[in-house]
Each structure stands twice: as C-alpha cells, then as structure tokens.
Amino acid sequence: MSMVDNTAGPLLAGRGLVKAHGRTEALRGASVELRAGEILAVTGSSGSGKSTLLHCLSGIVRPDEGSVTYAGERLEELPERRLSELRRTDFGVVFQFGQLIPELTALDNVALPLMLAGAGRAGARAAAGEWLERFGVRGQGELRPGELSGGQAQRAALARALVTGPRVVFADEPTGALDSLAGEQVMTALVHTAREAGTAVLLITHDARVAAYADREVQLRDGALAPLEVAA
Ligand SMILES: Nc1ncnc2c1ncn2[C@@H]1O[C@H](COP(=O)(O)OP(=O)(O)OP(=O)(O)O)[C@@H](O)[C@H]1O
C-alpha cells in the first residue's frame, strides 16, 4: 500500500537545477519533486547526471543555479551548520558500495548515527541491533564490513541510513554491486521498511527491475528530467 499523500505539497523539490563539473554540464535545469512517503526512481544512462542530482537534493553539493526546498526550507540559504544537522537528522544516504566504516563492526556502524545525534552507546547499540534484525543481518552484527557479503553489507548500510528515522532516504545505485538475488533482498527490505516508516526514497538506478519497486519514475536526459513515457 502506498503511503503517498497526494494532497500535500512536495516534501523535497529541486527547481531549475544547474550544476557543472568543470566544463561538463551535469545538470541543465533539472526539476523534480518528491512527496512525503513516496518512492521515486530516477533513471537515465551513465553520465546523465543522476548522482549529481542526488548530491544537490541532499545538500551534499550546492547547485550553480536553481533551488532545493526541503520541508519549507531553501537549502541554498541555510548555513553549513544547519545543512549538516538536516543531513544527520532528516536525511539518510545509501551508496552503491555501502561505505560502512571498515574499522567498526556492523552493529557499531549502525549505532554511530544515533551516537552522533546524542544517544548513549548502550541504547544506540540496542536500537542498532533491532535494525539489523529487521534487515536480516543481526547475526552478523559483530563482523566488520570486510567480513560481510556484499548483500549483507548493503543491508547493514540500509539499517544505518534508516536508524535515525529520516524523512528521506537517498539511495544511489544501492544494488549496483550486487547479484540479482542479493539485489532483490536489498530492494525488498528498503521498500518494506520505507513504507512502514513513511519514509520517502529517492532511488537512483539504471536498472529497470530496480525502478519497478518505485511508485513513480522520472528519467534524466542531458541533465534535465522527463516523466517516463508509458508504452501504449
Ligand atoms: N567530480 C566531478 N568532476 C568532474 N566531472 C564530474 C564529476 N562528477 C561528475 N562529473 C561528470 O558529470 C556528468 C554527470 O555525472 P553523474 O555522476 O552525475 O552521472 P550519473 O548519471 O550518476 O552517471 P553513472 O550512472 O555513470 O554513475 C558526467 O559527465 C561526469 O563525468
């Protein structure tokens, strides 16, 4: 069941985003909206600007032009301190290669965002254990990322992205490094948990099977977005 609220305005909106990397114009006026609880797939060929769009929308990178509005706040107007706070409390991110901290166990990786938000170690580890359980990797909690399979590491990375109860999860090719079975497990876990928690997901993928998990799909072409044309 979709928890998308079609009556409210978007939770996150990028408007007219332009971003160049040197002489490469990665985004040329891209606009996109994400509603609360919505799972939106952004597809497009390699180099079409998908990751750049995610970085702009999540406040990791400032666009050259255009605006990003999150829950009524214009990200470009926020001081770095407030942006970091938003990234810690309201946003979760998952990348293609999990990017768990290699020196920490899976459990401590998931506990870390809670501790950064001020939770005590014991409470954070207990909550982290519950999240690992949800993603079917509690038994691997004391292992380090290098000792996990790719799929287990990605599920731990999902737990880490969701543990603080973010309103938006940004997932950049979260299954890109996995075989199809592990990819399905990761997507099922992500979609199930996001639905349950009412978390919106901006899902970047070039894989149509992954995009099929989303409520809606938009396609980046030449740095701008078009809704996917539905085949007749
Ligand atoms: N840090 C950077 N420095 C220089 N050029 C960059 C940088 N990041 C991205 N680009 C260029 O900007 C364009 C868009 O890149 P981006 O990573 O956003 O695309 P993408 O759609 O995510 O690609 P892929 O699917 O291959 O990951 C590409 O031409 C890329 O080479």
The ligand as a Gaussian input file, in Angstrom:
#p B3LYP/6-31G(d) Opt

LIG

0 1
 N       33.539000      15.483000      -9.520000
 C       33.420000      15.548000     -10.845000
 N       34.375000      16.143000     -11.594000
 C       34.274000      16.216000     -12.940000
 N       33.238000      15.730000     -13.648000
 C       32.267000      15.108000     -12.963000
 C       32.295000      14.986000     -11.530000
 N       31.196000      14.321000     -11.128000
 C       30.503000      14.052000     -12.259000
 N       31.131000      14.537000     -13.346000
 C       30.632000      14.457000     -14.756000
 O       29.296000      14.962000     -14.767000
 C       28.456000      14.156000     -15.589000
 C       27.313000      13.591000     -14.760000
 O       27.844000      12.695000     -13.783000
 P       26.931000      11.897000     -12.730000
 O       27.851000      11.081000     -11.891000
 O       26.023000      12.836000     -12.069000
 O       26.099000      10.962000     -13.714000
 P       25.334000       9.590000     -13.419000
 O       24.104000       9.633000     -14.252000
 O       25.182000       9.390000     -11.972000
 O       26.350000       8.528000     -14.018000
 P       26.569000       6.971000     -13.642000
 O       25.278000       6.265000     -13.911000
 O       27.663000       6.554000     -14.592000
 O       27.000000       6.946000     -12.208000
 C       29.366000      13.093000     -16.202000
 O       29.751000      13.539000     -17.482000
 C       30.545000      13.036000     -15.257000
 O       31.701000      12.643000     -15.938000

